[in-house]
Amino acid sequence: MISGGLHANRNLDFQDFLAVPVGASDIAEAMEWLTRLYQKLGAVLRERHYEGYLVGDEGGYGPRLKSNREAAELLVRAIEACRLRPGDDMAIAVDVAASHFHLEPGYQLQCGQPAVLGSSELIDLLDSLARDFPIISLEDPLAENDWAAWTELTCRLGDRMMVIGDDLLATSVPRLQRAIEQQAANAVLIKPNQVGTLTETLETMRLAQDAGWKTIVSARSGETEDAFIADLAVATAADFIKIGSVVRGERTAKYNQLLRIAEELS
């Protein structure tokens, strides 16, 4: 819904603020809610005269904001304007993509008041954000090699939300095995073309599911109209699918395939 980081080339540090239709009864209702929310969010940005709210790489709006927290505030405001209940009908997921702003000696935040945070300070910031907003997942909340901090964050937040590894795990069985052993996350993002073969993709998913982890099949930046990940998500009983906004042909192709699958299965 709202893009920052490398996806929008704006001042927002965190890469994506996503909407998750947790209260929808089926994929059709979920898509209807998401479409309404996307349109309402655009209206809110226009009404409040946000500068240059371009559409980012995955279809999200990319306005200039005063802080990372403001993105969550705008999303909650739009959810309520759709007469949906934040947290019960529509939750929020955040792709922090922390590796992209991790430069020694720490995590360098530019949006709002610039600051350089240590790992524990960033965890405190994310904990505060998650307490104030209906956030159900944090993706790549820390840099991909900050293993000890991943374990610390998962210990603090893992009982109330998904801590998702993307850059941390790279759909790789060896990295996932290490993360399971160190309790460094509790969910994995699955990108078939990240690991390279369907066989390795399925091995990674099987390992995660056997460990009790959540699995999220995901599209990528620079996508095509190929809709295979929709079939993969259904076939493997993935917990979630991450596609992007309900705009742009390479995104809507996958949503439409989910609708077709739902119609066929019903």
C-alpha positions in Angstrom: 0.0 0.0 0.0 2.8 2.4 0.9 6.3 2.0 -0.5 9.6 3.4 0.6 13.2 2.3 0.6 14.5 1.1 -2.8 10.9 0.5 -4.0 10.0 4.2 -4.2 13.2 6.1 -3.9 11.6 8.5 -1.4 12.6 9.5 2.2 10.8 6.6 3.9 13.3 4.2 5.4 11.1 1.1 5.6 10.5 -0.5 2.3 6.8 -1.4 2.4 3.7 -1.0 4.5 1.2 -3.7 3.5 -2.4 -4.5 4.2 -3.4 -8.0 5.2 -7.2 -8.8 5.0 -7.2 -11.1 7.9 -11.0 -11.0 8.4 -12.0 -11.7 4.9 -14.0 -14.8 4.3 -12.5 -15.7 0.9 -10.2 -14.4 -1.8 -13.0 -12.5 -3.5 -13.8 -10.5 -0.4 -10.1 -10.0 0.4 -9.6 -8.5 -3.1 -12.6 -6.3 -2.8 -11.4 -4.9 0.6 -7.8 -4.4 -0.8 -9.1 -2.6 -3.8 -11.3 -0.3 -1.8 -8.5 0.4 0.7 -6.0 1.2 -2.1 -8.4 3.7 -3.7 -9.3 5.2 -0.3 -5.6 5.6 0.6 -5.0 7.4 -2.6 -7.9 9.8 -1.8 -6.5 10.4 1.7 -3.1 11.3 0.2 -4.7 13.7 -2.3 -6.9 15.3 0.2 -4.0 16.0 2.6 -1.8 17.2 -0.3 1.1 14.8 0.2 3.9 15.7 -2.1 4.5 13.5 -5.1 2.7 10.3 -4.1 4.1 8.3 -7.0 3.4 4.6 -7.5 6.4 2.5 -6.4 7.9 -0.6 -8.0 5.3 -3.0 -6.6 2.3 -0.6 -7.0 2.3 1.0 -3.6 2.0 4.8 -3.1 5.3 6.6 -2.4 4.6 9.9 -0.7 7.1 12.0 1.1 6.4 11.5 4.8 7.6 13.0 8.1 8.4 9.7 9.7 8.1 5.9 9.2 5.4 5.9 11.8 3.3 8.3 9.7 2.9 5.5 7.1 1.2 3.3 9.6 -1.0 6.2 10.7 -2.1 6.9 7.2 -2.9 3.2 6.6 -5.0 2.9 9.7 -6.9 6.1 8.8 -7.7 4.7 5.3 -8.7 1.3 6.8 -11.2 3.1 9.1 -12.4 5.3 6.3 -13.4 2.0 4.5 -15.4 1.1 7.6 -13.1 -1.8 8.2 -11.7 -2.7 11.7 -7.9 -2.2 12.0 -6.5 -5.5 13.3 -9.8 -7.5 13.1 -10.6 -7.0 9.4 -7.4 -5.5 8.0 -4.0 -5.8 9.6 -0.7 -4.3 8.7 2.6 -6.0 7.7 5.9 -4.1 7.4 8.8 -4.9 5.2 11.6 -3.1 7.0 14.4 -4.3 4.6 16.9 -3.2 7.3 19.9 -4.4 5.3 19.5 -1.4 3.0 20.0 1.1 5.7 22.5 -0.9 7.8 25.8 1.0 7.5 28.5 0.9 10.1 28.4 1.8 12.9 24.6 0.9 12.9 21.2 1.4 11.3 21.0 4.8 9.7 17.5 6.2 9.6 16.9 9.3 7.5 13.1 9.8 7.6 12.0 12.3 10.2 14.8 13.0 12.7 18.0 11.3 11.3 19.5 8.8 13.8 22.0 6.0 13.9 20.6 3.1 16.0 22.2 0.0 17.4 20.5 -3.3 17.0 18.7 -3.2 20.4 17.6 0.4 19.7 16.0 -0.6 16.4 14.3 -3.5 18.1 12.9 -1.1 20.7 11.6 1.2 17.9 9.9 -1.7 16.1 8.4 -3.0 19.3 6.9 0.4 20.0 5.5 0.6 16.4 4.0 -2.9 16.8 2.4 -2.0 20.1 0.7 1.2 18.7 -0.5 -0.3 15.4 -2.2 -3.6 14.3 1.0 -5.0 12.9 1.1 -8.8 12.4 4.4 -9.2 10.8 7.9 -7.7 10.4 9.9 -8.7 7.4 13.7 -8.3 7.5 13.5 -6.1 10.6 17.3 -6.4 10.9 20.3 -6.8 8.6 20.8 -10.2 7.1 24.0 -10.9 9.0 22.9 -9.5 12.4 22.1 -13.0 13.6 22.2 -12.4 17.4 19.8 -9.4 17.1 17.4 -11.6 15.0 17.3 -14.0 17.9 16.7 -11.2 20.4 13.9 -9.7 18.4 12.2 -13.1 17.8 12.4 -13.8 21.6 10.7 -10.4 22.3 8.1 -10.2 19.5 7.7 -13.7 18.1 4.9 -14.8 20.3 2.6 -12.0 18.9 3.6 -11.7 15.3 5.5 -13.2 12.4 9.2 -12.4 12.2 9.9 -13.0 8.5 13.2 -13.8 7.0 13.7 -12.8 3.4 17.3 -11.4 2.9 18.2 -13.3 6.0 17.2 -16.7 4.5 17.1 -16.2 0.7 14.9 -19.3 0.3 18.0 -21.3 1.2 17.9 -24.6 3.1 21.2 -24.1 4.9 20.4 -20.6 6.0 16.9 -21.7 7.1 18.3 -24.6 9.1 20.7 -22.2 10.9 17.8 -19.8 11.6 15.7 -22.6 13.0 18.5 -23.7 15.3 19.1 -20.2 16.5 15.4 -19.3 16.7 16.3 -16.3 14.6 12.8 -15.9 13.0 9.5 -17.8 12.8 8.4 -17.3 9.2 10.1 -17.5 5.8 9.5 -15.6 2.6 9.5 -18.0 -0.4 10.8 -16.8 -3.7 11.2 -19.6 -6.3 13.6 -17.7 -8.6 15.7 -16.6 -5.6 16.9 -20.1 -5.0 16.7 -21.1 -8.6 14.8 -24.4 -8.8 11.3 -25.6 -7.8 12.9 -28.6 -6.0 14.9 -26.4 -3.7 11.9 -24.2 -3.2 9.8 -27.1 -2.0 12.6 -28.4 0.2 12.8 -25.0 1.9 9.0 -24.9 2.4 8.9 -28.4 3.8 11.7 -27.7 6.3 9.9 -24.5 7.4 6.6 -26.2 7.8 8.1 -29.1 9.7 9.6 -26.6 12.1 6.2 -25.0 12.7 7.1 -21.8 10.8 4.8 -19.8 8.7 5.4 -19.7 5.0 4.7 -16.7 2.7 5.1 -17.2 -1.1 6.2 -14.0 -2.6 6.4 -12.1 -5.9 9.5 -10.0 -6.5 10.4 -6.5 -7.7 10.6 -6.4 -11.5 7.9 -9.1 -11.9 6.4 -10.5 -15.0 2.8 -11.5 -15.7 3.6 -15.2 -15.0 1.1 -16.3 -12.3 2.8 -19.5 -11.1 3.3 -18.4 -7.5 -0.5 -18.3 -7.1 -0.6 -22.0 -7.9 2.4 -22.7 -5.8 0.9 -21.0 -2.7 -2.3 -23.0 -3.0 -0.6 -26.3 -3.8 1.8 -26.1 -0.8 -0.8 -24.7 1.6 1.2 -21.6 2.2 0.0 -19.4 5.0 0.1 -16.2 3.0 1.0 -14.9 -0.4 2.7 -11.5 -1.0 1.9 -10.1 -4.4 1.9 -6.3 -4.2 -0.8 -3.7 -4.7 -4.0 -4.5 -6.7 -2.6 -2.5 -9.7 -0.2 -3.1 -12.6 -0.6 -6.1 -14.9 2.2 -8.2 -13.3 0.4 -8.0 -10.0 -3.2 -8.3 -11.0 -2.3 -11.4 -13.1 -1.5 -13.3 -9.9 -4.6 -12.0 -8.0 -6.8 -13.1 -11.0 -5.2 -16.6 -10.9 -6.1 -16.9 -7.2 -9.7 -16.0 -8.1 -9.7 -18.6 -10.9 -8.3 -21.3 -8.5 -10.9 -20.4 -5.9 -13.7 -20.7 -8.4 -12.4 -24.1 -9.6 -12.0 -25.5 -6.1 -15.5 -24.4 -5.1 
